[in-house]
């Protein structure tokens, strides 16, 4: 039996991996250990984020629970190279996010979300080369597939292939528009506005009748003043509510259309890159974009990142959480097999500045570069690379030369790097 191109056992494996990672991620954001299923780049991003939060004296917590039936969708779209298959898996959750310091809780919100992740697994019947670089899932040290199966030289832990894969390469959270929740909020907002407008109108009606009415007419008007004040307040509050909802609706429409105007140019530029690199895909590129952006904004000093040849803008330095909504490939120039691409990122971010937490929709432009003479490797990460000169494995996230033979390691020869961010 097949579903979306996968056999039943593969679907079950992906769903179990999804459920396990959701639990591991919730544990991580409540002070637990790094998610074992997280891929190498994602582990690095999570570590950088926690370091940044701690440096600011902040604590970010997520409570995530299955919503309704807890159904998990397996996408029919998957990416493949000669070894790996990456598949998008998603589900709907109830999420409560709280941000606090040692003194107080700064923010707490509950939302219905779509939680999507890219899960990487081995193709049926394939086995990575024993010399393929990979970080130890236990201690995080750079190693190789063969060494990890024999025993990590740093911590001694042995692994079988089923413990090394599948891995979650990236995840994205999208808040959903829920009509029932919005309806309840609308009723609450309307009631507040009517009450806020009615109280001053009642006071005005009473005062005006005290001073401008006479005899029995004054007494009657004062008795009726609350009714006329409530009526006037309801009219004014209702008009304010309608204008408020009108602006909110325009905002929701605009938020949902972010990046949509340049879809055609994005497809054209993606196909241009694909002509030189048949393994290239927009989904892989999207995951690489958000990973690099998160590394740049979570890092204490971007100059320490070998995959980043620019400075983090001041406006982005106070981002403590970033979720990608959409992206555009604005331009793509290829010369001597070196590709320079400019992309626009449309993001939902959480900023922390002057002791306050604020959610914002952000837009950034990022310039990226990669030599595309070699096909994309879905399993590649700068966290564990092989030196092209001596073959040794090392962590190239903060290194520009091989620590064993001192040969310069050109990061753009192997994967995308950031050359500018603004």
N, C-alpha and C positions, 0 to 999 in steps of 0.2 A: 504494500500500500504506500502511495506517495502523496505528499502534500507540499505544494509549492516547490517541487523538484527535489525534495529530501525524503529519504525513507523514514519509517516510523521511529527506528532507534536513534537516528540522527536528530530528529525533532525532539525526542524525549531528552537527549543529552543536552541540547541547547536550552531547553526550558529549565532543566535542573541547574545548568550553569548560571542562567539568568537569576533564578530564585536564590541561589547560593551567594551570588555577588551582591544582590540587593541586601541580604542579611549582613554580609561582610562590610559593605559600605556604611550601613547604619551603625554597626559596631565601631567602625573607624571614627565616624563623626561623633561618637560618644566616648572617646578616649581609648578605643581598642587598638589592636594591631593593624598594620597595613593589610588590605584585602589580598589574600593569597592568589586569587584569580586575576588580579590586576596585572596588565602587561607592564613592560619595563618603563616605557615613557609615562604611562599613567601613574605608576608608583612614584616616579620622580616628581610629577606634578602635585600629587597629594602630599608628598613630603615637604615640598616648597611652600604649599599653602599653609600647612600646619606650622611651619617655622615662622611664616609671616604673621599668622594670627597670634602666636605666642609672643613674638616681638612687640606686638601692639597691645598685649595683655587681654586678648579676646578669646572667647570660646564659642565655636560654631557647632551646633548640634542639629542633626536631622533625625526625625522619627518617621519611618516609612512603613506603610501597611498596604496590603493588597486591597483594592477597591472592588466591591461587588463580588463577582464570581472569580476575580483574580486571573482572568484569561490572559494568556501571553501569546503575542502574534509573532510568527516567524516570517520574515520578509522573503519574497520570491527573488529579490535582488541579492546576489552575492558576488564577491570579488575573489579572484583566484590568481595565483601564480603557480609555479611548478611544484610547490610544497604545501602552501597554505590556502585555506578558504576562509574569507571573512564574511560573516552574515549579520545583518541588522536584526536585532530582536528587541521587541518593545512590549510594554504593558502599562496599565493605568493604576495609579496609586494615590493614596491620601498621604500628603507630606506636611509635617509641621517643622518649621525651621525656626530656631531660636538663636539669637546672638547676644552674648552678655560679656561683662567684665567681672572682675572680682568684687566690684562694688554694687553692680546693678544689672538688670536685664535691659538691654537696649532695644531689642526688636524680637517680636514673635508673630509668626503668621502661619496660617493653615491654607493649603491649596490642593486642588485636584490636579494631578500632573500626569503627563505622559513621560515615562522613563525609558529611553532608548539606549541601547548599547551595541557596539560592534564586537562580536565574539569571533575570535580566531581559533581555528582547529586545523588539524592535519588532514590533508586529502587522504581518502581511502587508499591504503597500500603504499603510502609514501613514508619516508623516514628522512629527517634532515641529516645532512652530513655531520659526522661526529666533531668536525672542526668548526661548526657554526657557532658563533659567539652568542652567549646567553647568560643572563644574570642568575645567580643562585636564588631560587624562590625563598630560601630560608634566611640567608644572611645578606643577600643583595649584592654579593661580590661578583665581578665579571668573571665568566668562566666559559666553557664550551659544552655542547650537548654531550660529547663523549665523557668529559671529566665529571659532569654532574651525574651520569649514570654509574660511573666508577666510585664517585664520592668527591664532593666539593673540597678543594685543597685548603680552604679557609675554615670551614665548619665541619667537614667530614660527612655531611648529609648525602645519602644516596637517593636517587630518584629514578622512577620508571617513566616511560613516555606519557602514560595516562595522567601522571602527576604534573607534568610540564605543560600539557595542553588539555583542554582549551584555555585561552586567556581572553580577558576583556581588554580590548585595545583603547576604548574610549567610551564615554557615556554623555548623554545630553538630557537635560530636564526641560520640558515645555509645560508651562501652566495652561490649563484648559479652561475654556469658557463654559461654565455649568449654569444652565438656565435656572434651576431651582435655587442655587445659592445666590445668584444675582437677583432673583425675584425677592428673596428674603431681605437682601441688602437694600433693594429699592424701597421696600415697605418701611424699613427702619429709617432710611434717609428721609423719606417723605414725612414720616411722623415727626422726626426731629425738626425739620424745616418748618412745618406747620406750627409746632409748639413754639419754636424760636421766634416766629413772626407774630403769633397770636398774643403772646404775653405783652409785648410793647403796645400792640394795637388795643388790647383791653385797657391798659393803663391810660393810654391817650384818650380812649372813649370815655372813661370815668372822669378824668380830669376836665375834659372839655365840657361835659355835662354839669359838673360841679360849678364851673365858672360861668357858663353861658346859658344854662337852662334856669327856669324859674318855677316856683310853686310845686304843684303836684306833677307837672310835666318833668321837673328835675328828678323827682323820686322815681318816676316810671322809667326815665331814660337811663338813670344810674343802674336800675335793676336789669334793664335790657342791654346795658353796655357790654357785659361779657359775651353775650350772644353775637352782637354786631362785631366785636373785636375778634372772636373766633372765626366768624365768616370772612372778615377782611384778611386775617392772618392766613386762612386756608387758601384764599385767592392768591395772595402774594407768595406764600410758600410753594404753592403748586406751580406758579410761573417760574420761580427760581429753580425748582426741581426739573422742570421741562428743559430749561436752558442748560442746566448742569448735565442732564442725560444726553442732550444733543452734542455737547462738546465731548463727553465721554465716548459717545458712539463714533464720532469722527476720529477720536484718538485710537479706539480699538481697531477701526478699519485701517487707519494709517499704520498701526503697529503690525497688523497682519499682512500688510502689503510690502513691508520692508524688503528691499532687494529685488522685488518682482519686476521692476522696470528694465533691468539689464540682464534678464534671463537668456535672451538670444545671444548677446555678446559673450556671456559666460560659456554657453554651449559651444560657440565657434572657437573660443580660445582653448577650451578643454580639448576639443577635437584636434586642434593644431598641435598641442603637446602630445596627444595620443598617436599622432602620425610618426613621431620620433620615438615614443616609448609606448609600445602596445599594451603594457601592463598598467599604464596610468588610468586612474578613474577619478571622477569628481568626488565620490564618497571617500576614497582614500585620502585625497587632497584636502577635503573638508576636515577629516580627523587630524591630519598633520597641521593644518592651520590653527585649529583651536588649541592643540597641544603646545605649539610654539608660542602662541599668544599667552597662554596661561603661564608658561615658564618665564616669559619676559616680565609679566606684571606681578607674579608672585615672588620672583627672585629679589634678593636684597640688593644685588648689583648685577645688572645684565651683562656687564663686560666680563664677568666670570664665566658666562655661558659660552662655550665654544661655538654653539649653533646660532649665536646672536651677535651680529656685527653692528649694533646700534644701541642707543640709549632708550630707556623707557620714558615716554612723555610724562611730565608732571601730572597731567590730568588723569593718567592711567595708574599712577603709582599708589593711589588709595583704593584700588579695586581689591576686594578680598574674596570675591566669588564671581566667576564669569561663565555664562552659558551662551553658546552660539545659536542664534535664531536662523540666520541665512548668510550667504556670502555671494559676492560677485567677483569674477575674474575680469578686471577692467582692461588689462592689456597683457600681451605676451610677446616677448622678443627672444628669438633664438639665433645665436651666432656662435659658430665653432662648437656646436652642440652644448652650449651653455644657455640655459633658459632663465630669463629674468621675467618674473610675473608680478603684476601689481594687483592686489585683491582688496576689496572692501568687506569688512566684517560688520555684521549687524548683530549686536549682543544685548543680552539682558544681564546686567551687572549689579552687584552690591558694593557700594562705596562706604568707606569709613573715614570720616574727616571731622576734625574738631570735636571728637567725642560723640559723633552722631552717625547712625547707620541710615543709608538711603538707597532705595532701589531705583535704577535708572536704565533707560534704553540708550545704548551707546553705539557709536559708529567710528571705526578706525580703519585707516588704510595701512596696509602692510606690504612691503616689497620683499619678494622671496627669490632665491636663486638655487639652481641645481644643475649639475652636468648630467645630461640625459642620454649619454652614450650607452649606459647600461640600463637594463630594464629595472623597474621598481621592484624592490624586495619587500614583501608585506611583513616579514619577520624582522626587519632591520630596526635597530635602535642604537643611539649613541651611547647608551648605558653600558653596552658590551660590544666591542668591535674587534676585528682582526687587523693587526698592522699589515699593510700591503707589502712591507719590506721583510720583516722577520716572522710574521704570522702569529705573534703573541696576542693574547686577548687582554684588553684593558678598557677602562671606563673613560670614554672620550667626551663626556658631558662638560668637563671643566679642563680638559687637556688638549693641547694643540700639537703636541709631539708624542711619539711613542715613548713611554718611560723605560723601555728595555733597549731599544737601539737608537733612540733620539731622532728618528725619522719624522719629518713634518707630516701631520695627518690633515689632509685637505677635506674638511667636512662636506663641502658642497659637491665633492666627487661622489659622495655616497647617498646623500639625502638632502632635503630642502633645509635651507637656513634662512634666517631673517636678515635682510640688509638695511631695512628702514621700517620704522613704526611711527605713525603720526595720526 
